[in-house]
Each structure stands twice: as structure tokens, then as C-alpha cells.
Amino acid sequence: MLRVTTEDSKESTNLKLEGKLAGVWVNEVEQTWQMVVRDSPREHVLVDLCDVTFIDVKGKQLLKRMRRAGVEFRCCGPDISATIDEIESDVVK
């Protein structure tokens, strides 16, 4: 299960993810992200991963695509932070 919440701030549109970024939920996040990019007047997108407990392979692939498109991530725990560090290093290459 995954909860996706969107919120606009002055600087960005924020997506807050809570739960597991895996399976069918990856498609839901991608659809929400595409909608935000299409409909939001803000160019900056921030994805809050502080309450994500697990990311599967498809979730990692989505996060890589998002990062390449300029999305910024916020994460709190060591496991998710390590995953984001891995994604960041792959995107920079």
C-alpha cells in the first residue's frame, strides 16, 4: 500500500509518498507525477520519501527517470537515503 499526497508551496509542487513504492503503486506515482508536471504552474517538483519503507526495482527505475527530469528528493532513513544516493550517482554518470 502507498499513499500519495500532492501539495503546492510557493517554490514547488510536493509529492509525499507513504508506504511501499512497489508493484502497481509505481504506476500510480508515475501517473501522479505526470499530472503534476502537466498541470502545475511550478516547475520545481519535490518528492518526500521520508515515510517510504521499501522501494522495488520498478520504483527505483521510476525515481531515476524522475531525477533525470529534475525532480528533487527528500529522504530521512538510512535505507531510503542509500537508495537515493545510488540513484544520484547513476544519474550523474
C-alpha positions as CSV (number, residue, x, y, z in Angstrom):
1,M,0.0,0.0,0.0
2,L,1.1,3.5,-0.8
3,R,-0.4,6.9,-0.1
4,V,0.4,9.8,-2.4
5,T,-0.4,13.3,-1.4
6,T,0.3,16.4,-3.5
7,E,0.7,19.9,-2.2
8,D,1.7,23.2,-3.7
9,S,4.1,25.5,-1.9
10,K,5.4,28.9,-3.1
11,E,8.5,27.3,-4.6
12,S,7.4,23.8,-5.7
13,T,4.9,21.1,-6.1
14,N,5.5,18.4,-3.4
15,L,4.6,14.8,-3.7
16,K,4.6,13.0,-0.3
17,L,4.8,9.2,-0.5
18,E,4.0,7.0,2.5
19,G,4.4,3.2,2.4
20,K,5.9,0.9,-0.2
21,L,6.9,2.2,-3.7
22,A,6.4,-1.2,-5.3
23,G,4.3,-3.1,-7.8
24,V,1.1,-1.3,-9.1
25,W,1.9,1.7,-6.8
26,V,4.8,2.6,-9.1
27,N,2.4,3.2,-11.9
28,E,0.2,5.3,-9.6
29,V,3.1,7.5,-8.6
30,E,4.2,7.9,-12.3
31,Q,0.7,9.0,-13.3
32,T,0.5,11.5,-10.4
33,W,3.9,12.9,-11.3
34,Q,3.0,13.2,-15.0
35,M,-0.2,15.0,-14.0
36,V,1.7,17.4,-11.7
37,V,4.2,18.2,-14.5
38,R,1.4,18.8,-16.9
39,D,-1.0,20.8,-14.7
40,S,1.2,22.6,-12.1
41,P,2.4,26.2,-12.8
42,R,5.5,25.4,-10.7
43,E,8.5,23.9,-12.5
44,H,10.2,22.5,-9.4
45,V,8.9,19.1,-8.1
46,L,10.0,17.8,-4.7
47,V,9.3,14.1,-3.7
48,D,9.2,13.5,0.0
49,L,10.3,9.9,0.7
50,C,10.6,10.2,4.5
51,D,7.7,7.8,5.1
52,V,8.6,5.3,2.4
53,T,9.5,1.9,3.8
54,F,10.5,0.0,0.7
55,I,11.4,0.6,-3.0
56,D,11.4,-2.2,-5.5
57,V,13.3,-2.3,-8.8
58,K,10.5,-0.6,-10.8
59,G,10.3,2.0,-8.1
60,K,14.0,2.7,-8.4
61,Q,13.7,2.9,-12.2
62,L,10.9,5.5,-11.8
63,L,12.9,7.5,-9.3
64,K,15.8,7.5,-11.8
65,R,13.5,8.9,-14.6
66,M,12.2,11.5,-12.2
67,R,15.7,12.6,-11.1
68,R,16.8,12.9,-14.8
69,A,13.8,15.1,-15.3
70,G,14.9,17.4,-12.5
71,V,12.9,16.1,-9.5
72,E,14.4,16.6,-6.1
73,F,14.1,14.1,-3.3
74,R,13.8,14.4,0.4
75,C,14.5,11.3,2.5
76,C,15.1,10.6,6.1
77,G,16.0,7.0,6.9
78,P,19.3,5.3,6.1
79,D,17.9,2.6,3.7
80,I,16.0,5.1,1.5
81,S,18.8,7.6,1.7
82,A,21.3,5.0,0.4
83,T,18.9,4.2,-2.4
84,I,18.6,7.8,-3.4
85,D,22.4,8.2,-3.2
86,E,22.7,5.2,-5.6
87,I,20.2,6.8,-8.0
88,E,22.0,10.2,-7.8
89,S,25.3,8.6,-8.7
90,D,23.7,6.7,-11.6
91,V,22.1,9.9,-13.0
92,V,25.4,11.9,-12.8
93,K,27.2,9.3,-14.9
